[in-house]
Amino acid sequence: MLNTTAIAQLRGSKNLLAYSAGSDSSALFAMLLDEEIEFDIAHVNYNTRASSADEYHHAKELATKYGKICHTLESKKIEKNFEKNARDIRYTFFEKIIQEHHYKNLITAHQLDDRLEWLLMQLCRGVGAVELSSMRAVQHREQYAVVRPLLECSKSEVLHYLSSKQICYFEDESNSNTRFKRNWFREHISSKLMSRYSANILKSFRLLEQDSKALLDANLEYQVVRDAIIIKPHHNQRATISLIDSWLKSIGIKMSYSERELLKTSTDVAIGREYTYSSSSDLIVVAPLQKATMPKEFKELCRRSNIGKSSRPWLYNNRDILHEVIAFLPKQKSKM
């Protein structure tokens, strides 16, 4: 039932399981034990339901029973936009633990039904094949990998496993509240599709991954330099934007749809008020958004080298690596 690529990523590594005490994470906990995968768990108590305290104590008891470390967080009350804010709180907590305790992988219990719901929501945003297949079994970020071993397992298979093993889990009644977008898609569309076409849906995801990989296999030339990425322009603009998007996600920055669209037509784009995209016919630089008072000589060097304006302050503040950026330019310009 578990994805073989995901299990290979986990074996022999220091792993952290995001554990909610719901059906999916409870099944995954047991399956990882069966696979003899080493892991600890992290649990967030949002204090939103009567059973929240029971789930919190269950997580701690389960960890003690199986000799796991249980990292817990008592969340402050979330007043609005619960789904987004809860996710932000959750991942900030996970990443803090990962950094402090040197975990290599964050294991989440997303399964095939979740993947279909995500695809449908992305589809309604107006995206392409790369984004539609962006939820994958293993996704590398800057300091860790997100690993989803259940991604090819349907919800019905998870529930059957729990029943056959008589495993205790908690039901989150908010999952039936259709005022949340994901729940609306589940109630009205995805659950009905999964009940009839789960095998073909899984097959489609596998093909979609292959197609998106082929689309992005553009042999892009790029280099990560300190806290920036430099890229040689390529005729496959789609691949270039997806590379930038993927790299930004790996360092915890998510581009908006409008920002992605701006990259197609603009040479200088601010990304999330933290980074800047700067492009010319010779070089693309995605670097921290900074300020600097630059002398005329430096500005002239950048102009002659065809380096975009918004990346110049970062480059000036990091002059010790200027040679690495210049080396990425066409030969005639790198000799300037």
Secondary structure, DSSP 8 states (H G I E B T S, - for coil): ---HHHHHHHTTS-EEEE--SSHHHHHHHHHHHHTT---EEEEEE---STTHHHHHHHHHHHHHHTT--EEEEE-----S-HHHHHHHHHHHHHHHHHHHHT-SEEE----HHHHHHHHHHHHTT---HHHHT---SEEE-SS-EEE-TTTTS-HHHHHHHHHHHT------GGGG-TTSHHHHHIIIIIHHHHHHHHHHHHHHHHHHHHHHHHHH-S---EEEETTEEEE---S-HHHHHHHHHHHHHHTT----HHHHHHHTT-SEEEETTTEEEEE-SS-EEEEE-------HHHHHHHHHTT--GGGHHHHHHTGGGHHHHHTTS-HHHHT-
